Amino acid sequence: MKKQSKLKGRFNFWLLNFHKEVMKTSAIGKKMLTASRTNAHLKDTYEELGKLLERGVENGEVDWDSPKMRALIHTIKACKRDLEDIERKMNRIKFQSVEFKKDDTKKED
């Protein structure tokens, strides 16, 4: 009877650890998807900025204070901040020995 109880306890311990690892992996996967979308947006913004700059250089009208230029630079800075935040959250999930917070698994777009 005691042996069966011990075995059941070990199984429950294993199952709980397995569940925690699956939850951590899912949370990290969601963060990686968000990071991938942010990276794609960052790439598109860099391309658009490059095209805008190319046209300005060709026309001899590079206006560093144009609203479009400022908007693109603002978007680039926002994407970089988002990527840093995602990396921080992923590291918190990866290396946290205690159960991670539920808000780290929510979609944050």
QUIRA-V485232 format. One line per field, one symbol per residue. ss: DSSP state (2 for helix, 1 for strand, 0 for the rest). phi: phi as a letter, one per 30 degrees, with the letter a starting at -180 (. if undefined). psi: psi as a letter, one per 40 degrees, with the letter a starting at -180 (. if undefined). A space follows every 10 residues. Layout:
BEGIN
ss->???
phi->???
psi->???
END
This chain:
BEGIN
ss->0222222222 2222222222 2222222222 2222222222 2222222222 2222222220 0000002222 2222222222 2222222222 2222200000 022200000
phi->.ddddddddd dddddddddd dddddddddd dddddddddd dddddedddd dddddddddi bdcdcdeddd dddddddddd dddddddddd ddddcddded ddddcddbc
psi->dddddddddd dddddddddd dddddddddd dddddddddd dddddddddd ddddddddef fhgeeidddd dddddddddd dddddddddd ddddehdihi ideeeihg.
END
